[in-house]
Amino acid sequence: MPDSNRPYRIIISGGGTGGHIFPAIAIANQIRVVNPAAEILFVGAKGRMEMTRVPEAGYKIVGLWISGLQRRLTLDNLSFPLKVISSVRAAHRIIREFKPDAVVGVGGYASGPLLYAATSRNIPALIQEQNSYAGITNKLLGKRVGKICVAYPGMEKFFPAEKLALTGNPVRSDIMAGHASRAEAMAHFGLNETKRTILVIGGSLGARTLNQSMAAGLDQLAQAGYNVVWQTGKLFFPEAQKLAAKYEAQVIKAFDFIKRMDLAYAAADVVISRAGALSISELCLAGKPAVLVPSPNVAEDHQTKNAMALVQQHAAILVRDAEAGEKLVPAVLQLAKDDQEQQRLRTNILKMARPDAAVDIVNELLKLIR
């Protein structure tokens, strides 16, 4: 049995979106809580957002030359087999040099080659599957790893039942802390304290459907007298800024990226969101009434499945992406004035929160090492 007091060496692999990166950082932070001298190395995909976000969180990262397989014929697809072979070789080299005690895969392009290389060398490995529908890479790797930490029940249809641990998704520590006051949040965003606030979050990269629906519905929201905090992503931000400037008296604020999500949730009375796994986990912990618009541009339509897990518990409202232009703003206006429905959603979504997810995942990891 390894000495639990010695510094463990852990590799965490994956990324591509905030939905993979923020849980990975939360796991790393918890490893440091239980094993303060632990050496942690991240492995990501070159050119993806983890290559900047992980160093900002204080961790070292190495990039693999890897990308996803596109659904249509592209030059990238022609180079895909070469990228896989190159990345698996690089992963073997990283493991040989770093000598990890265990490896964690959080999903995203880089986790496949790294977990494959680790399991082929009998190094303890764990998958953290965020979604209610498992991706093909994780399904294949599930047979090779020692443990699979999931956020939803019923995942034995994708993975060996004996390997599953229902832990939930780890989220950013600032949201976990939950200490931000509404007054501090309103001041931070420059909002009118006498008005209710609608928060719009399309994920770390923005969401075109949400942005277009918001742009079309700003008049209605302004006339109804709500504050709006709108995270647009980089591409739509210049246009959103111009639109928001027309409604200065009504307090509509556009941001390309919101760093203080704890304050954004503290300010919000109602949230419009995509249905990525991390967004849903954060909404559960924040206990916010939400209108979810699942992205149709994801594998196996997994965001709709994520959203339905809440809708079936009367914990959120669903508006389909194809109908958002017509139905999103009316649905939000209806919810924003219905105190009883807000309370029902708030009560039910809080029941689905898993505040100890990072602790439980790291405990499973330590069991594998020992």
N, C-alpha and C positions, 0 to 999 in steps of 0.2 A: 504493500500500500504506500503510495507516494506521500512524502512529507507535506502536509497542507500549509506549513509555515514558510516553505521555500517559495521564491518567486516563480509562479507559473509562466509559461510562454504560450501565448494564445494567438492564433491567426483568425481574423474575422473577414470573411469575403463576401462581396456583393455590392449592390448599389444601383445607380442608374437614375433613381428618383428619390425624392425626400422620403417616400414611403418605405424604402429599403434603408436609406442612410440613417435617419433619425433613430429607428429601433436599434440599428447596429451600434451607434454611439451610446445609446442608453445601456446596452448590454456591456460595452466596454467600461463605462463608468461604474457599473455595479461590480464587475470583476475587480476593479481597483478598490472598491469598498471592502470586499472580503479578502483580497490579496493585494495590499497596497503597492508592493514592489513588482507586481506582475508586469511582464514585458508583452505588449500588445502590438501586433502588426496588422494593418488593414491591407487587403488586396482588392483593387477595384479595376475598372475598365478605363483605359486611356481615353481622355477627352470627355469623360462623363463628369457629372457634378460632384461625385464623391472625391475627385482629385483636388477640389478646393475646400469642400465642406468638412472633410475629415481632418486635414491639417488645422483648420480654424478651430476645431474642437480639441486640438492638442495631441493628436495621434499621427504616427508615421504611416504613410500609405505607399504601396508599390502598384503600378498600373500594368495590366495585361493588354495585349493587342487582341481584343475580342469585341464582337458586337452581336446583335440578335439576327436571327434569320427573318428577312422581310417576307411579307405575304405575297409580294409580286416579284417578277424577275428583275433583278437589279445587278449592277456590277458588284455591290457589296455581297450579294448572295454567291456570286462566282468565287469570291475570295474566302467565303465562310469556312470551308473545310481546312484551308491553309491556316486561318486564324485559330481554329480549334486545336490543330496539331501544335502550332506555335505556342498557344497559351497553356496547353497541358504540359509541354516541355518546360516552359518557364515556371509553371506551378511546382513541378517536381524539383526544379533548382531552388526555388524559394524555400520549400519545405526542407530540402537537404541542408541548406545554409542556416535557416532559422531554428530548426529542430523543435517544432512546437509540441507541447503536451497534448493539445487538442485544437480542433478547427471548428469554427462556426460558419455556416452559410446562411445568409439572410435573403437570398434571392437576388436577381439581377444577373447580368451577363457573366461577371467574373466568378460567381460562386460555383458554377458547374465545373470548370477545369480544376479549381482549387480543391473542391470536395472529392472529385474523382482521383486526383493525385494523392490526397491524404488517405483515402480509404484503401487505395491500392497498396499503401505502405502500412496498413493496420494502425493508423493513428486515430484515436477517438474523435468522432465527428458528430456534430449536431446540426440539424436544419431548423431554422425558425421560419415557419410558413405563415405569412400574415393574412392571407386571403381565405375566403370560404370555398374557393375552387383552386386546387393546386395546379401550378404550372407544370409543363411537361418535363422540364429539367429536374425539378424537385421530385416528381413522381418516379423518375428513373433512379435518382440518387437515394430515394427513401429506402430502397432495398439494401443499400450499402452502408448507411450511417447507423449509429447506435441509438439515437434519440431524435424524435421529431416533435418540436414544440409548436402547438397550433393555437389559433385564436377562436375557433368555432367548433362546436360539437359536430359529430357525424363525419369526421374526416377519415374514418376507417375505409371509406369507399375509394380513397386515393392511396392510403399508406397501410402498412402492417399494423394492426390494432395494438399489438403488444409494445410497439415503439412510441406510441402517442402519449403526449402530456398536454393537457388543456391548460395553457398558461395565460392566454391573452397576448396582446401586442404591447411591448414596452414603448413608452412615449417620452418626449422631451422632459427633462427634469423640472423646467420652469412651469410646465403645465401641471405636472404631478404635485408640485408644491402648493399650488392653488391659493397663494397668499395675496394675490393682486386684488386691490379693492376697486369697486366701480368708480369711485371718485378719482383715483389715480389713473385709471384707464381712460376716463372721459377727458381728463386734462392732457394726457399723453397724446391723444389723437385730435385734440381741439374740438371736441363734440359739445353739443348743447345738452346740458344735464337734465333739462326738463322734457326731453324727447326720448322715445325709444330708439334702439339702434339695431340695424340689420347688418350683419357681417356676411360678406361674400368671399368664399375661398375656393378657388379652382385647382388647388394643389400647388406645389412649388413652382411649376412651369406655367401656370395659368390654364384656362379652359375657354376655348373659342365660343362654344355654345353659351356658357354662362355670361361671358363678356358681351356677346351680341344681344342676349336677352335683357341684360341689365341696361345696355345702351338704349334699347328700344323702350324700356320701362321706367327710365329715370324721371320723366314727367309725372307719372302716376305716383311714384315713391315720394317725390318732392312735394306734390300737392297733398299727399296724405300726412306729411309733416314728420317723416322719420329721418334720423341720422343714418348715413350709409358709410360703412368702411368696406372698401372694395379692393381685394388683392387681384391684380389683373395678369401677372406674369409680365415678362419684359416686352413681348411683341406688341401687345395691345395698350401698354402703359401710356405712350404719347397721346393716343386718341382719347383714352379715358381721362387723362388730365385736362384736356380741352373741354370735354363734356362736363366734367365735375366743376370746372371753373364757372360755368353758366349758372350753377346752383349754389353759389357761395353762401347766400342767405339761408339756404336749407341744409347746409352742412353735409355735403357729399364728398368724401375723401377717397382718392384713388392712390394705390401703392403698387409698385411692381412686385415687391416681396415684403412681407411683414416679419420682422425678426422677433418682435415681442408678442408672440402668439398668446402668452398668458394674459397680457393686457387686452388683446383683441377679444378673447373669450369673456373676460371680465366685463367688457363694455357691452357685449352682445345680448340682446333679448331673443333674437331669432337668427339662425344661421342658414345660409344657402351654401351647399357644399357638393363637390364630387363625392363619390362613395369609395375612394381608396381606403385600404385597410387602416392606414395610420390615421387618416382624417376621422374615420368612424371611432377608432379607439380614443382619440382625443375628445370627440364630442361626448362619448360615454362618460369619461372622467370629468369633463367640464359640466355635464348635466344640462346641455343646451337643446331646446326645441329646434329641430332641423328639418329643412326641405332638401332632400337628396336628389341630385341629378346624375345618375351613373354615366360614366364615359362609355360610349359604344366602341371606342378604339383600343380595347384591351383584350388580351387572350381569353377566349371562352366566355366573354361577357361577364367576367368575374365581379365587376363592380355592381352589376344588377343583383347578383347573388348575395354580395355583401349587404347591399341596401335592404333586400328582402328579409334578411335575418333580423333586422330591426323592425321593419314594417309589420312583420307577422307578430311581433310582440307589442304592437301599438306604441313603438318608441321613436318613430320618424315618419315623415311623409315623403312619398316618392313621386317625382315628375320625370317622365321619360325624356331623354335627350331630344328625340325627334319632335316632341310636343312642347319643349321648353319655351320657344319663341312666343307661343300663344298662351301657355298655362302657368309658367313659372311665377311671374310677377303677381298675377291674381291669387295664386296659392299662398304666396308669402304675405300679401296684404290681408288675406282672410285669416291666416294664422296670427299675424302681428296684433290683430284687434280681438282675438279670442283668448282671454286669460285662462279659461277653463281647459281648453285644448292644450295650451302651452304647459300648464301644470301637469296634465296627464302625460304628455310626451317627456317632460322633465323627470317625472317620477319613474317612468318605465325605462328610460335610457340609462339612468343612474344604476338601475338594477343590473345592467349588462357591463358595468365598468369592472376592470381587473387592475386595481392599482399596484398589485405586487408582481406584475408580469416579469419585469427585469430580474427581480429577486428569485422568482421561481425558475426562470430559464437558467440563470447562473448556478442555482442549486443542482439542476439536472446536469449541467456541464461538469460540475465538480464530481458528481457521482460517476460520470463516465471516466474521468481522469483517475479516480481512486479505485 
